[in-house]
């Protein structure tokens, strides 16, 4: 029998070929330290090849150099390799081959992971140096002109969003409340901070705050805590309402791409948006590497999640204490006449 | 109780993650936030949404990476804005037919036209726009960086619009970042809401800008090289050998 003369390796080759011949041969470069984020010095990069046949030779040519032979595919027609990034600041144009045939890159979605490494041009960054903390959205506490802050504490919040549970929201609020004792949020059905579903354009969530100058009650605060109208005049230059709008469609897409529940990404989004409600500004997105991400106010969900920054940090706490150097007047209970206390 | 509030609210305005209404656009009255469970239509007038996409653009390189197609196109006409809820400006979108003058990257449809779907437009008593951005107008020429209009686009059931199988629907990437207006004198100009790295291309002659974009595309998508025949393969000495010698970012044509 001719089969008897086949070596074990040859049999494996046949089996592997039969099993995997219908699969596309693909290669992916990943940041294994912080998935979905840009590569930088100190990260572990992984290369993953699949869909080949046993024993095919893996080679790579980078930036037009000589081919490196990296090994052979295993019995499942796959191969992987990990390496520590020790230098950055440039691009590596890589073509990977199986037995001399180029392999098709299988990059992560550029819609949901725009900063993740991609073949053929893999960007490798140096580390971000310095602090990258948020500023305030505008103005200054007790300053004149543009509204910048809440003039009282605690600020009531509530959620009618169907995308996350009240427990999720309460957890986010509790985390923010632990960041600064000067500004607090508390649950109440009459809520200046209102979280609900809506359209956020191309964003997962937006915050729109409301402020006003109430000339007719200048010099004081009036019935802010009154149950009849929690949004009454607060005088001066305070914020008196903030809507956090969560986009169900966009969040569903993000959740699917991330492989997590909608509630999870909605909770992450609310954490970020509550920072806006408290008047913290966004941090612009740069290279999308984790050394840039020092605050939950960084402006990319995929990078925040990839870097594991899903809660406010000392960066955020410090800025909150800049915006609210002391606690504003206390709004102790619904129905209390707020005019009895002024601060600025 | 709200009327009492109105009397006291001499000046009120929206702020978002960035300002939603500029000073000159402030309405004289503001309807306070509704109790839970109710809609929250803002006051009549101009409503400026924050330029705040979920995954922002940070460079031309990123813009090209995120683009499904890049075209030089002229606005044929704008269609009436649509909102999912006529009693609310939330989700307002406006579509415009774009004639493709030149495809810079990707595959343009055989019809030679696309439908551009943008956020904003006049919905009832609200004039909705995105901070630092403006809707395209008939006759204007742009270089567009486009992504397929997402699941949020609300025109799917509108039979008045062109057949999407012939005139596919796209949106600019990152609002103002996804389109550069070509002036009548030929210069390209991003809207104020675009990131500063893109403004470095402002006033470039459009042909020069298109050459830069093409160079950037070649950088993002270098041609696949056949296996180098006759070159002796090497065994890697370190785990990172497969990166080769990095090409410094300073040599980039499109800013990394």
Interface residues (C-beta under 8 A of the other chain):
Chain A: X45 X47 X59 X60 X61 X62 X63 X64 X65 X66 X67 X68 X69 X70 X81 X82 X83 X84 X85 X86 X87 X88 X89 X90 X91 X92 X93 X94 X95 X97 X100 X101 X102 X110 X111 X112 X113 X114 X115 X118 X120 X121 X122 X123 X124 X137 X138 X146 X147 X158 X159 X160 X189 X190 X191 X192 X194 X196 X198 X199 X201 X202 X203 X204 X206 X207 X208 X209 X210 X211 X212 X213 X214 X215 X216 X217 X222 X228 X229 X231 X232 X233 X239 X241 X243 X245 X247 X249 X250 X253 X254 X276 X281 X282 X284 X285 X286 X287 X288 X299 X300 X301 X302
Chain B: X1 X2 X4 X5 X7 X8 X9 X10 X11 X12 X13 X14 X15 X16 X17 X18 X19 X20 X30 X32 X33 X34 X35 X36 X37 X40 X42 X49 X50 X52 X53 X54 X55 X56 X57 X58 X62 X65 X66 X84 X90 X91 X119 X130 X147 X150 X151 X152 X171 X174 X175 X195 X219 X220 X221 X222 X224 X225 X226 X227 X228 X231 X232 X233 X234 X235 X236 X238 X239 X240 X241 X242 X243 X244 X245 X246 X247 X248 X249 X252 X256
